Amino acid sequence: MIYTDLKKCCGNITLSPFVCASYSVGTVSFVFIGLLLVQAAMLVITGSYSSLAVLLSALLASVASEAFFCFFRRDAFHAWRFSVVQGLVIGLLLPCTYSLPVVFAAVFLTLLLGKFVFGNFAGSWANLSALCVAVLYFLNPSAFPPFAVSAQDLQSRNAALALIQSGSVPILNIDSVITDFLNSYVFKLFGISIPEGYVSLFWDNGSAIPAFRFNLVTLVSSIVLVSLDMVDYVVPAVFLFVYSIFVRLLLPFLVGGIAFQGDILLALLTSGTLFCTLYLLQYYGTVPMTLEGKILYGAAAGIAGFLIIGSGTSSSGFVFLVLAVNLISPVIQFLEDRKLYESASKKLVPLLRESQEA
């Protein structure tokens, strides 16, 4: 006898029980590439063709190193998407005046050797993009711009204003219009106002390093990635909070400035702080997994950021910050594993004993 009631009650079959907890690594990599290409498009719009050439050189070197690595290991070319991400990040973190052959050779050899030594993709405990920029810095430190503000500038309440008034920041034609609008309808509600030039600093600070320039684009990109749950917000949030607190409270005491009046905007809108926090600080395999570990990792990065980057306008400090906390991360991950093992032992061992007695 054929049972037909099942057909009546289960006429519609859906895939609703089978859902993904998060986006795949491939999907995340494509979104990263798209957002980084927006940064590259801004270079085209602003006519920064020398920066585009450096970016292309680093990109080609990164993809070539991944292809060579996979060919040598007789492995599938599975991580090419993240080699594109690495190439774009490295290229955006290099000054526009850097020699193109040196960029290609250094990025190719550093990534290739790094993959053999540390492991490929998430197997590496060190951020290879940061390592490439650090190597290029040591090869030619004069290509990286020096600090743009002096200790005397940092003694004032608005150190970023000194940077703007020095002519380092190209002023937009509509800067005054936007500033007047914000002061009249937004900041007036809080009893504050901003001087002219801060809008230009936020839009394009004119740095020789492309990743440092377009803070608005980076901020929008971070909102997209966090809202889609493609990046974890814990480490960036803790890092920015700790770093900002140190800049606000401790920096004035070191330079003889106004107490508790360190310029947070200068620290966040220069040195590539927002860009590196989003694309460099947390990479696959280099970040702890538990909430406590991430908080500790972010706090350590914030302290290291204050010690290495300082008040801001550093051209390469963030990459050394990342490499420094990469050394701390294995210790945190070891403590995580130990805690997890102890917790599992306390819960599972009694259950195993009960099952054996039964």
N, C-alpha and C positions, 0 to 999 in steps of 0.2 A: 504493500500500500504506500502510495506516494504522499508524503506529508507536505501540504500546501500552506499551512498556517504561517510557517516561517517566511515564506515569500510575501505574504500579506503584511506582516508586521515589520519586515526589514526590506522594504522596497527601495529605500534610499540609503545608499552606503556612501559615507563620507570619510575623508582622511583626518577629521578633526581630532581624534585621539593622538595622532602622530604629528606633533608640533615641535619646532626647534626652540631650545632654551635661549639660544643666541645666534647671531649671524655667523656664517662660516668664515674661516680665515680668508678664503678666496674673495668673498664678498667684501670683507673689511679692507683687504688690500686694494681692490678696485676703487673703493670710496676714498681711501688715502691718496691714491694716484690722481683721482679727479680733483681733490682739494689742493694737492700740491701743484697740479697743472694750472689752477687758478692763480697761484703765486707766479708761475711762469708767464701766464697771460698778462699779469700786471707789469712784468718786465717789458713785454712787447709794447704795451700801451704807453709806458713811460720812456720808451726808446733806449732801454738799458741792454744794448746788444752785446756788450762785452760780458756782462753777467750771464746772458743766455749762452754764450760760447763756453764759458766755464761750466755752466750747468750741463750742457750737452756732453762735454768731455767727461765729466764725472759720471753721467748716466751711462754712456757707452762703456766706460771702464768697469762699472759695477755689473752690467749685464754680461760683459765679456768674461769677467772673473767667475761668475756663476756658471756660464756655459763651459768654461775650461774645467772648473771643479767637477761638474757633473760628468764631463767626458772622461776625465782622468779616473774618477771613481766608478765609471760605468753605471752611473745612476741616472734616473729620469730627471729631466729639467723641470723639477716640480716647484722650485722656489723662485722662478723668474719674476713673478709679480713683486715679491718683496725685494728682489735685487733692483727693480725699477724704483721702488720706494726709497731704498737706501741710496741709490744714485741721485735721485732728486733732492733728498735731504742733504746729502754731502755737498752737492753743487750749490744749493741755496745758502750753505753755511760758509762758503769760500768767498773771499774778496774778488771783485771784478778784475783786478789787476794781476791776478796770479797767472803764471805761465801755463798754457794749455797742455803742452807735452808733459810737464812735470805733474800736473793734475792727473792726467790719464795714467801715467806710469805708477805714481804713488798710490792712487786709489785701487788700481788693478792688483798690484803686488800686495798691498796691505790687506785687502779683502780676501785675496786668495790664500795668503799665509794664515790669516786669521781664521778662515774656515777649516783649514787643516789642523791648526793648533787648538782652537777653542770649540770647533764644531759649527755646523751650518744651521742657519735659521734659529729655532728656539733652543738648540743644543748649546749655544754659546752663552756663557755667563757674563761676557763683556759686550758692550754695545760697539759693534764694528764701525758704524757710521761715525761715532764720536772718536774712535781710535784713528780713523782716516784723517779727520780734521786735525787731530792732535799731531799726527805725523807731519802733515803739511805745514802746520804751524812751526814745528821745530826745523823743517827744511828751509823755511824762509819767513822768519817772524816779522821782518820789516814789511812784508806785503799786507799784514793785518794792521788796521788803523789803531793808533794808541788811544788811551783814555781821553775823552773829549772835555772833561771838566776837571778843574783843579780843586785842591783842598779848600781854598778860599771860597770857591763857588758853592761848595757843599755846606759852608757855614751859614748860608742864607736859607730862608724857609722854603723858597721855590728854586731849587738848584736847576730844575729843568728849564726855567725861564732864562737862565744864563746861557744854556746851550742854544736856545732859540735865538736869543739876541746876538749871539756870536756869529750867526749866519750859517751854522751847520745844518739847520733844518730849512728846506725850501718851503716858503710860505705859499699856500694856495691863494688864488685870486678871490675865492669866496670865503676865505677864512674869517674875515671880520663879520661877514653877514651871518654865518653859522654861529659864531661866538656870541654875537648880539642876541640872536634868537634863543640860544641856550641860556644865556644869562637872564633874559627877560621872562622866559616862560618855564624854565626847568630849575636852574640853580637858585633862582630868586625864592623859590619855595623853601629852600634850606638855608637861606640867608647868606649864600656865598656867591662868588663870581669867579670866572677864569679869565686870564688875560689872553690877548690874541697870540696865536702861534700854537696853542695846545691842540687845536683841531688838526693842524698840519702835522704835528708830531705824532698824533694818533693815526693819521691816514698814511703818511709816508715821511719817515724821519730822515730820508736822504742818505742812509748809511751805505758804505761801499759793499757791505755784505747783504745780499737780497733778503735773507731770512729775517733780518732785523727791521726791515722797512715797513711792511704793510701790516700793522698791528690790528687794524679793523678786520682785514680779511682773515687773519689768524684767529681773532676772537669769534667771528662768525663760524669759522671751521670747527672750533672747539665746541660751540653750541650744537652744531649739527652732529658731531661725533658722540657727544655726551647724551644728547636727547635720543639718539638712536641706540644708545647703550653699546657703542662700538669701542669705546675706551672707558676705562675705570676712572671715576672722578675723585677717588679717595686720595691717591698719591698726589695729583696736581693740586687739589684743594689744600691738603696739609702742607705741601711745599710752599705754595704761594702765601699761605697764612703765616707760617713760621718765618719765612724770608722777609715778608713785609713788616712783621712785628720787630724783627731785629733791625731792619733799616730805619723804621720809625723811631724806635726807642733808644737803640744803642749807638747808631752811627753818629748822631750829634755829639756824643761824649768823646768820640775818637777824633773828631775834627775840630772840636771847639765851637760847635754851632749852637743853635737854639735847642734847649732840652726838649726831647720828645717831639721834635718837628722834622724828622728825616723825610726826604722827598720820595714817597712811594711811587709816584708816577714816573719819575726818572728811572727808578729801578725796574719797573715793569715794562716800560715802553722802549727801553734800550737793552743792549746786550743779547737781544733775541730771546728774552726771558719767556714771553708767551709762546713763541714758536717752538723753542726747545722743550718747554714744559709739555707741550702737546705731542710733539713728534719724536723726542729724543729721550726724555726722562724715564719713561716706562716702555720697555721693548720686551718682546717675547723671550722668556727665559731669564730675564734680569731682575724681575720684580717678585717679591714674596707673594704668597697666595692668600694668607689669612688676613682678616681685617686688622688685627693687632700688628702683624708684620708690615702691612702697607702703611699704617700710621707711623710706625717706627722708621720705615724707609723714607717716607716723605719728610718727617721731622729731621732726620739725618741729612737729607738733601737740602733742606732749608738752612740748617746751620752751615753746611759746607758752602752753600751759595753765598751766604753773607761773608764767609771767610775768603772765598775765591773771587767772586764777582764784586762784592762790596756794594758801592752805591749805584753801580750801573755803568753804562758806556764801555763795558769790557768787550773786546772783539772775539775772544776765544775762551773766556773763563768757564762758560757753561759746559763745554765738552770735557774739561778737566773735572768739573763737578760731577758729571755723569760717570766718568771713569772711577772717580773716588768712591761714589756710592755703590758702583758695581762691585767693588772690593768688599763692601760691607754686606751686600745682599746675600752672598753665600752663607755668611755667619747667621743672618736672620733666618734663612731657609733651613739651616741645620737645626736651629732652635725650634722652628716650626715642626719639623719632622720628629724631633725628640718629644715634643709636647703631644703630638698626634699619636705617637707610639705608646706613650705612657697612658694617655686617655683610652686608647683602644685596648690596652692590656687590662686596665681596671674594669672595663665593661665586658670584654669578651672572655677573659680567663675564667671568671666565675660561671659564666654560661656554659663553657666547655666542660668544666668540672661537673656541673649539674647533669649535663647530658651523658657524661661517662658513668656517673653514679646511677642514673636511671637505666 
